[in-house]
Amino acid sequence: MPAGTMFAKFKSTNVAAATTSQSVAEGNPITQYFEIGKPVACAGPELAWRIHDAYRKSDNKECSVFIFEKKVAEKLHKPRRKETITELLKSSVKTLERFRHPRILQIYHTVEESADTLAFASEPIFASLSNVLAFHESKTYDNANVPAAGAAAGAAAGASPAQTQGTAGVQPQRPAHAKEYSFLDMELKYGFLQLTEALAYLHYSGHVIHRNVCPSSVLITKRGIWKLAGMEYVERMNETDLNSSIPCPPWSNRVSKMAQPNLDFMAPETQSTSKCSLLSDMFSLGMVICAVFNNGRPLIQAGNSTSNYAKQMETLDDMVHKLMPRLPIALQEATSRMASRDATARPTAQLLQLIKYFIDPAINALKFLDVVNMKDTQQKSQFYKTTLIEAMPVIPRKLWWQTIWPMLKSEINNNEVLAAVLQPVMLFVQEATHFEYDALMSATMKIVYNTPKSIQASVTILENLHLIIEKTKPEDVTTDIMPMLFCSFDGSTIQVQSAAVVAVANVFDSIDELSIRRMVLPKVKLVFEKNITDPKIVQNVLMCIERVMDRMERAQVMEEVLPLLANIRIPDPDIIMRTVRIYHKLFVDKSYGLSVETMATNVLPLLIPHTVNPALNFEHYCYLLEVLQQMLEAIDRQQRNKLKLDNLSMASPERHRTLRHQFSTDNMNAPPFNIPNLRIDQRKTSSAEDMARKNSGGSGMLGGWWFGCSPSSPDSNFLRVGNVFPNRRLSDNTLMTPKIRIAPSCASSPGGTPGSGLPTRRHSSIGPQERRGSAINLSPPTYGGARGSSGSSLSVPSTSVYVKSPLLYSQKQGGSMPNTSSSVPFLLSSSMQSIRSRRQSTVLSSGPLGSGSGILQQLGSGMVRQLTSVSGTVSPVPLLRVNGARNSISHSHTNVRKCPSLNITFSQ
């Protein structure tokens, strides 16, 4: 069995051994300082170092412990070589301690030796690059046809027929030391840059050549940082000329493999000329890059055979050329030059850092984060608040938790930079899932809540409290967050108090109602009273009240909030609008019980002056005016209803009524008016046909009432309207006429009526198609004289038609007798002339008092006076008749007086 196969088999069984970790290091002094856990990886020459998880007993700091069992060398090598390997590994740890750099593995505890083991402690390690590449290499075996692919690969690599035959028929098993991990493109870019920086430090600061840059010498920390180790074979450079070559031993089969560098990554000049330079390390770095993009397999697979190495080196240029398409374009040229057999074509570590591939803002932020502990407080604060915040959106989330969060977590206890660190921490809180927050952030945030903080740190926490509560478990909110919030109100600084008010406004849903009433509102009022002239704090207080008032008792709102609003005197537009919104909310929600008295005395006097505030824009002004109008309308409506219920006279609610309508008789309030000795019989409906038939019976009698029925007709006592108007519709001729009989009034009150005031009757309930009778004041006529007198009880000035009657007597024959009665009512304001000027077709259908008025309303459109005779006696008018015949006059057996325009005849 080849030695390489035997050693690989041993390594697999060794890493997977079931022995306890503590028993492996038993007897080593390092166990006094560290608690050692399970093995997680391996590294170093031939993967001799086993890496265990551990933590330091003194401070519980996480770390890793490297353990080398000396019996491994005894089994693989002659006993005399055991001490050589042990001394080589011890010296490598001493060299790592001497070179302290962010890209070099950091040692926590120096190497300790016992009879069976070597051990030292370092920063926490996830795996070596060799462990990860072993996993990627095994994946290619799982996905390929192993017999064909294995033979082809062996032949292409120059493997011996025996080796090819050994791998052709059997599928390789995944090595036990393989570590499952997948690299992101940014991880690879940053990892290559970190190795370049490590070599630049060794070459130009340490003045040494590493000589063993290979995957087993590259360690990946739990933060994802690539660290260079494996200092077993370093050589001191020429101090006078750093670029000059120095002698070094080539790889030899006569020396233990563990005591020599990895042949697959060795520079060709070392093997051919026994010389090396800093460019030899650049060749090894180029081969590491090629192995990463070649699914974990190195381009040269010599199998610890110098002859195989020499053969494959001849075809190296072709293999590199075929591999280039897998590499990023910006890295192809540099990698091909580093893997060149000509050492002069290779770039130095300083030049390699400057290629375009490594120019990336995210990479720059990660670089600064690795060395942030070396910076002063001001540089740290600037980085956390600005640079890191700007770079985080382009950094993959995997690196957030793997690389950035551990550094932020370590800075939480540094009160000097805590305020700056909390800026990216809040971004983590916002973007984290509930699972990520519970698993990775919850414990750290509890430390933040319970430790003393600077003013700015407290403000940052309070301003983002709603984000924290959204991810925190409810029980933790009650026990950890709310006490911190309530204590913030008691702070002595305005900034913290204002931030606490903002926090309450943002998280009021998470605060129980009892705490709002007993804790929040009193503390918010206290902050307001102390800073009543500070516009920012007043605005924050109003925002808080606006949001929490729904969770408060209604009485408490009226007792506590309204006085607070009344004390605001700052004319800032934002403050005014918040105040108006709160008032409007109280007004709209009737459950608050904002009365019209409170609006009129406490609210409107505060808001109305702001209508002329020059700081308000048009939108603000319109909203303010709208709220004021709503409140005024509510007050108006309330007061009108109240006054009406109290029987108080109120003006009509319409705002823009004309002067004529305001002072018309329709709106005059008068006591009830009664006609003496008036009896109204049951109404009788007369259709157009009935009226035509009745009118036809008396059409030949000139002495009839305007071609109506004779006075002896049974219906002679009815008030009737004829249908002789040419433009009227038949549907307009249906009337509901009352039967009116008037007895002579008493002599003690000639021409008078019971009561006093204006006899007004409104017919607002009559529709356009209804024709109803109306009660009018028909006092008995006085005796008059000739035609020119005005002695009738129905006297229409300038439009009357005078009728001779022996019963009527007047002292004057040529004109109207002056009105000497103090009780003469003026029924309506329009004259008979206005009625005559109207069309006959509208006399009955649309009178001057509105559409659909009754016939007696049309009659009332003239002015009716009641006159008395000289003797003071009154003669009754027993009958008033309206006929539907022509406008003609008949003086048969009775004295007649008529109104032609209304087709009305008065007879005694």
MARROSE-844069 format. One record per residue (C-alpha): x, y, z; residue in three letters. Coordinates in pm, whole numbers, plus 50000, padded with zeros to 5 digits. Example, Ala and Ser with C-alpha at 12.3 -4.5 7.8 and 13.67 -1.06 7.14 Angstrom:
BEGIN
512304955050780ala
513674989450714ser
! end
This chain:
BEGIN
500005000050000met
501425034449908pro
502435056150199ala
500075084150096gly
497065060750090thr
497975046050425met
498335080550587phe
495045092750442ala
493285062350581lys
494805068950919phe
493755105350914lys
490155096050844ser
490005071651129thr
491855095551354asn
489475124751308val
486435102651343ala
487705085551658ala
485175081351933ala
487535090152215thr
486545119752423thr
488225152652351ser
489345158852703gln
491085124952724ser
493075132852412val
494655163052577ala
494875146352917glu
498125154753082gly
498725185852872asn
498975217953078pro
496655235952839ile
493685218853001thr
494215241053307gln
493255271653104tyr
490765259152848phe
487745236852839glu
488205215552528ile
485305203152318gly
484825181552013lys
487175181551711pro
485845201651414val
488735203451162ala
492365195851091cys
495295214850941ala
499055217050910gly
501545193750739pro
499705162050640glu
496775175850846leu
498645166651165ala
496925192851382trp
493445184251507arg
491335214851583ile
488865213951875his
486205238451983asp
487015253152323ala
486535282952551tyr
488805299952798arg
487965292853159lys
488905327053286ser
486435347153077asp
484455321052878asn
485915334752559lys
485395312452259glu
488495298352099cys
490005267751929ser
492635243852063val
495105226851824phe
496295192651942ile
499065171351789phe
499405135351907glu
503005124051892lys
502045088151827lys
500995098351478val
504615104951386ala
505735072851552glu
503435051451335lys
504305068251009leu
507975074951058his
510985060351219lys
511265067251590pro
514255090151546arg
512145113351330arg
509545118151604lys
511525145451774glu
512155162751441thr
508435165951365ile
507655177251718thr
510285204751709glu
509125215751364leu
505535220251481leu
506595237951800lys
508705262451605ser
505805270151373ser
503675281251669val
506505302951800lys
506775319251457thr
503015326351448leu
503315343551785glu
506065365551650arg
504135376851343phe
501055394551470arg
498905406451184his
495155405851107pro
495825381250822arg
497995358151030ile
496455332851268leu
496145348851612gln
497475328251901ile
495615330152235tyr
497885306552429his
501355294852343thr
502185258652271val
502115234552564glu
503845200852555glu
503255168552738ser
504655133952690ala
502035125452432asp
500755158052283thr
501435193252169leu
498665218752211ala
498075256252169phe
495015278652156ala
494005303251886ser
491035323651770glu
487905303351684pro
488405282851370ile
485685268651147phe
487855247150917ala
490945247350704ser
490705254350333leu
491865218550279ser
488795205350464asn
486435225850249val
488145217349919leu
488025180350012ala
484255183550032phe
484045200549691his
486315174249540glu
484165146149675ser
481085162549520lys
482615158849174thr
483025121549234tyr
479385118449332asp
478215135849013asn
480545119648760ala
481035085348606asn
483875074848829val
485415045848628pro
485755065848307ala
486405099348464ala
488885084948713gly
490985068648443ala
490895099348226ala
491825122048514ala
494645099248618gly
496055097948268ala
495725135448224ala
497485141448552ala
500335118448460gly
499495092648721ala
501105058648700ser
499075029848555pro
498975013548896ala
497455044649053gln
494935048048770thr
493975011648800gln
493555015449173gly
491035043449130thr
489285031748815ala
487015005948963gly
486215019949307val
484335052049384gln
486315072549641pro
484655078049973gln
484215113250112arg
487125119650351pro
486225122550716ala
488095155450738his
485945170850462ala
483925200850581lys
480715209550402glu
480765245750303tyr
479935266349994ser
481745298349910phe
480105329749782leu
481885349249510asp
482535377449756met
483935352850009glu
486425340149755leu
487375375049646lys
487895385950004tyr
489735353850092gly
492225357449807phe
492805393549907leu
493455383550267gln
496085357850160leu
497695384149938thr
497845408650227glu
499315381750454ala
502105374550203leu
502735411550153ala
503205414750527tyr
505585385050547leu
507585396150245his
507935433350310tyr
507535435850687ser
508635401950817gly
511265396650546his
510555359450526val
509375335150260ile
506535312350367his
507415283350130arg
504265263050209asn
501265283350086val
498695255550037cys
495115247550145pro
496245230450468ser
498045262450574ser
494965284450519val
492515285450810leu
488975299250793ile
487715314851114thr
484135313251232lys
483765348851108arg
484725337350759gly
488155353550764ile
491005335550587trp
494125333650803lys
497565322150694leu
499345297050921ala
501735267850860gly
504985286050940met
506975253650965glu
509185260650661tyr
509755297950657val
513085310750528glu
514685344250603arg
515095366350296met
518135385750184asn
518025417750386glu
519855437650119thr
517765426349821asp
514335413449897leu
513735402149540asn
516855381149522ser
516745342949549ser
517965323749849ile
519025287349875pro
516425262349998cys
516195224550002pro
514075208049727pro
511465181949798trp
513035147349853ser
511715112249900asn
514435106550159arg
512865131350399val
509595126750582ser
506635141550400lys
505505157950720met
508805176050737ala
508535190550386gln
506235215050207pro
503325202549993asn
504835192049662leu
501635198949461asp
501925236449539phe
505715240549530met
507285265149282ala
509195248648995pro
512425268549058glu
512605254449410thr
512555219049280gln
514825225248981ser
517405250249114thr
517055246349493ser
516415283749520lys
513385303349617cys
512255339449643ser
509165358849741leu
507845351549389leu
507895314549481ser
505125321749732asp
503195339649456met
503315307849245phe
501915287949537ser
499145313649582leu
498285310649211gly
498015272949245met
495685276849546val
493405299449340ile
493375273949057cys
492505245749300ala
489545265449435val
488065270249084phe
488955234348986asn
486445218849229asn
489065215249502gly
491565195349298arg
495065209749249pro
496335212448892leu
499425192548990ile
498655159549163gln
502125144849203ala
501205120449480gly
504485128349664asn
506445117649356ser
509075140949212thr
508905123748874ser
505165129048847asn
505715164948952tyr
508225170848673ala
505985155248407lys
502905174748503gln
504865207048528met
505545204948156glu
501805206548077thr
501025232448343leu
500565261248098asp
497935241947902asp
496045232148217met
496025268248337val
494785280247998his
491905255348001lys
490935265548354leu
490785303048285met
487095304048171pro
486055292848522arg
487725322648686leu
486285357848706pro
487455378648412ile
489175404248635ala
491235376448798leu
492225356348492gln
495305375748385glu
496785378248732ala
496235341148801thr
497785329948471ser
500865351048544arg
501165337848902met
500975301748777ala
503675308048518ser
506845287048535arg
508815318748465asp
509295335648800ala
509885369948644thr
506355370048496ala
504695367248836arg
503345398249012pro
504385406649367thr
501925406649656ala
501915444649662gln
500965446949293leu
498365419649318leu
496385439249576gln
495885467249324leu
494165447849047ile
490605457048952lys
489235424449090tyr
489815436049449phe
488405471249408ile
484995468249575asp
483275490249838pro
481995459650023ala
485505445250035ile
486865477950169asn
484255477950446ala
485095442150540leu
488805450250541lys
488305479150781phe
486115457351003leu
488935432251042asp
491305458851173val
488745480351355val
490215470951693asn
493405488851593met
491555521551528lys
490775549351770asp
487275557951893thr
486635585051637gln
487615562951344gln
485485534751478lys
482445557051520ser
482775571251172gln
483095536351024phe
480075521951206tyr
477795551551142lys
478675558250779thr
480945534050593thr
479455501650718leu
475855513650683ile
476495523150320glu
478225490150239ala
475825466150407met
473225466050125pro
475815451449884val
477255426550133ile
475565392250118pro
473385383950418arg
475505353350485lys
478455376150560leu
476245398150776trp
475885370951035trp
479185353750972gln
481545383450952thr
479885415951061ile
477635405751351trp
480415389751563pro
482415422051543met
479405443251637leu
478615419651920lys
482115423452061ser
481745461552057glu
478475461752256ile
480345463552585asn
482405493252469asn
480365522752593asn
482515547552400glu
481385534652062val
478075518752162leu
476015547052011ala
477785542751676ala
477615504651689val
473855505751747leu
473345521751406gln
474225489951207pro
472735468651487val
469335484451424met
469715475651057leu
470335439651161phe
467205440551378val
465145454051091gln
466325428250838glu
466535397851065ala
463885371151062thr
462215361951388his
464275329951402phe
467545348351339glu
466715374251601tyr
465815348451866asp
468835326751793ala
471545352651732leu
470515386751866met
468085383452155ser
470655376552427ala
472895404952313thr
470005429852302met
469065421552660lys
472525432752762ile
471945465552582val
468635471552763tyr
470035466153111asn
473415483653090thr
474015521053136pro
474115538852803lys
475155572252670ser
472535597852569ile
472935590652199gln
472795553052254ala
469565556652452ser
468045578552181val
468995553151913thr
467365524752106ile
464175544552175leu
463785557051820glu
463995521351689asn
462055504951968leu
459175495851737his
461555475051524leu
462885456951830ile
459435449451973ile
458315435751638glu
460985408351662lys
460965402952038thr
458855377452218lys
455905392352413pro
457175380452748glu
460555397052685asp
458785429452590val
457075430752927thr
460075421253136thr
462925438952956asp
461755466052716ile
458855483552893met
460775490353216pro
463545506053010met
460995527352822leu
459275540553135phe
462605548153302cys
463615568953001ser
460955594853091phe
462775600953417asp
466005610153239gly
467495644153294ser
468145651852928thr
465625665752683ile
466865643052404gln
466065611052592val
462655623752707gln
461695634052356ser
462845600452219ala
460775582852486ala
457675602152374val
458345591652015val
458845555752125ala
455455555352301val
453795568351986ala
455435540351784asn
454765511252021val
451455521352183phe
449855489152054asp
452235469152272ser
451445488952588ile
448475478152796asp
445715503552863glu
446375504953234leu
449995514853174ser
448915541252924ile
446535557253175arg
448745555053482arg
452275556853342met
452385570652992val
449985599953002leu
451265615453328pro
454865612453211lys
454075626752868val
452265656353028lys
455255662253253leu
457595662952955val
455245687452782phe
455055710653081glu
458825711553117lys
459395718852747asn
456285738252648ile
458305762352432thr
460265735852242asp
458545730351904pro
460075696051847lys
459045682152184ile
455565697652160val
455105681751819gln
456235647951952asn
453845650952245val
450925658752012leu
451835629351790met
451915606752095cys
448545619152224ile
446945615851883glu
447885579251868arg
447215568152225val
443985587252291met
441925558252155asp
443375536452429arg
442485561252703met
439295565952899glu
436945591952750arg
436725611953069ala
440495612453099gln
440785626052745val
438445654852822met
440065662153157glu
443705658053061glu
444065663352687val
441895694352635leu
443755715452895pro
447045704352741leu
445905715552395leu
444755748752535ala
448275756152659asn
449915753352318ile
451015787452198arg
453515778751923ile
452305790551577pro
454195763651389asp
452125749351098pro
452865712951185asp
451875718351547ile
448705736751443ile
447685708851208met
448275682051472arg
446175702151716thr
443385706151460val
443445668751388arg
443065660551756ile
440155684951791tyr
438535670751480his
438925635651616lys
437235646051938leu
434465662551739phe
433805633751498val
433905606151759asp
430795612851964lys
431955589152234ser
434355615752363tyr
431375637852449gly
432685670752315leu
429755694352378ser
428845725052176val
429475746152484glu
433055733152500thr
433535739052130met
432205774352152ala
434145784552462thr
437355763752454asn
437985751552100val
436885778151853leu
438615807052033pro
441875787851997leu
441475777951635leu
439905808651475ile
443015830951517pro
445005805751312his
442875813251005thr
445015844250953val
448295827051037asn
450665835450748pro
452665803550807ala
449815781150691leu
449785770350330asn
446655766550121phe
446095730050210glu
446465736850582his
444095766450563tyr
441415746550379cys
441545718550633tyr
441375742850925leu
438415761150772leu
436605728650704glu
436915717951067val
435725752051186leu
432695750950956gln
431735716551081gln
431915728251441met
429935759851369leu
427255740251188glu
427005716551482ala
426615745851720ile
424025761951491asp
422015730151461arg
422095723751833gln
421055758751929gln
418255760851673arg
416755728551793asn
417065739552151lys
415415773252090leu
412615758051887lys
411875734252168leu
411725764052402asp
409165780952167asn
411545809052089leu
411335826351756ser
414265818751535met
415115831551190ala
414885807950899ser
418025786250877pro
418595795050514glu
421505818550481arg
420855836350153his
417115843850151arg
416085875349969thr
414785905350162leu
411335901650009arg
411005866150130his
412235874350477gln
409575901050523phe
406715884450338ser
403485876250515thr
404325839350492asp
406905843950762asn
404835865750991met
403705850151314asn
400135859751413ala
397615846551661pro
394835824251532pro
392235842451319phe
388585832851328asn
385705845051114ile
382575852351319pro
379395833751246asn
381155812550978leu
379945777950898arg
381665755450647ile
379705726450515asp
381135694050383gln
383255698050074arg
381945687149744lys
384025677249447thr
382915690349110ser
384485676848798ser
384785696548478ala
381855677548321glu
379555683948621asp
380375720548614met
379735722648240ala
376395705348282arg
375315728148565lys
376475758948384asn
374585749148069ser
371315749448258gly
371505786448334gly
373365798148029ser
370295814547879gly
369495835348179met
371215868948169leu
370345874648530gly
372365843748637gly
375665846848820trp
378035850348521trp
376085824648315phe
375975801648614gly
373025785748781cys
370145806348896ser
370045818549255pro
367255794349319ser
369345764449221ser
370015739249495pro
373705745749448asp
373325783149455ser
375075784649791asn
378205766649664phe
381485783749571leu
382115771449217arg
384605778248938val
383695775448568gly
385805759248302asn
385495786448041val
389195794848032phe
390495786247685pro
394005775247783asn
393185753948083arg
393495716348093arg
390585695248196leu
392705679748469ser
393055713948634asp
389315718248679asn
388735694848970thr
388095715849278leu
387605709049642met
385365738149732thr
383945745550075pro
380385754950127lys
380455787550317ile
377515804650489arg
378065836950676ile
375585850150927ala
375285886651014pro
377785897551271ser
376725912851592cys
376095949851607ala
378355954251898ser
381355947751681ser
380605962151341pro
382985948951087gly
385175934351358gly
386435899651413thr
387335881251726pro
390915884251821gly
393435908251684ser
396325908651443gly
396625900451076leu
394325872850943pro
396935853150753thr
396585817350635arg
399395797950473arg
398715770150225his
402135753950210ser
400575719450223ser
398575723349904ile
400145705849606gly
400055717749247pro
397085695249161gln
395005701749473glu
392365728149481arg
391215735249832arg
389055761949979gly
390395787550221ser
388815805950506ala
388885843450451ile
387595872950646asn
384185880350495leu
382735906950721ser
379285921350637pro
379335949850387pro
378555985350485thr
376016006150309tyr
377436025950025gly
376216050449770gly
376566051649396ala
379016034049166arg
381956054549272gly
381756045349638ser
383706018249815ser
381296006950075gly
381615969350038ser
383315946650280ser
385415933849990leu
386965965049844ser
389825962949598val
391445996949544pro
391786009049185ser
390435976049053thr
386965973749203ser
383795972548993val
381145992449173tyr
377585978949181val
374525999349269lys
372455986749550ser
369656001649745pro
371125987350057leu
374456004150007leu
374836040750088tyr
377826063650098ser
378256100050173gln
380526103549874lys
379506094049525gln
382716098949331gly
385356078249504gly
386276053149770ser
385206060750115met
388186064350347pro
388746036350593asn
387716047550936thr
387786013751109ser
390756005151326ser
390275968051270ser
390585967550890val
392925938950796pro
395145940150488phe
395095904450380leu
397725904850106leu
400185929649964ser
399615927349589ser
396935947049406ser
394155935649187met
395975950948893gln
398705924748926ser
396055897748904ile
394445912848597arg
397765914248424ser
398135876648454arg
396835851948201arg
393405838148268gln
394725802848239ser
396875807348544thr
394405824148771val
393395792148935leu
396445770248875ser
399395791648978ser
398655821649189gly
401145847249305pro
401595829349637leu
402835797049485gly
401905769349251ser
398735750549325gly
397105777149547ser
393355775549618gly
390755798149463ile
390405818049779leu
394145824049781gln
393755838349433gln
391035860049567leu
393365870449845gly
395855884149595ser
393885916349605gly
393635938949903met
390405933950100val
389135960550328arg
386225961150564gln
384295994050564leu
381446005750777thr
378576029150701ser
377916062650854val
375266049051078ser
377506021351196gly
375065993751099thr
376175964150910val
374365946550631ser
375315910350576pro
376475895150254val
374715862350260pro
376175846149955leu
379435845549758leu
379315826749430arg
381945817449177val
380615807548836asn
382225790348545gly
380435810548275ala
381475841848091arg
382655874848241asn
379275892048218ser
377155910848474ile
373575903548569ser
371565927048793his
368515905048836ser
366595907149162his
369655914249371thr
372445938649406asn
375605924149248val
379265932249279arg
381835913249081lys
385565909349015cys
385845902048642pro
389505891148653ser
388695863548904leu
385235855948763asn
383735861949109ile
380345877549186thr
379185889349524phe
375425890849577ser
373235898549873gln
! end
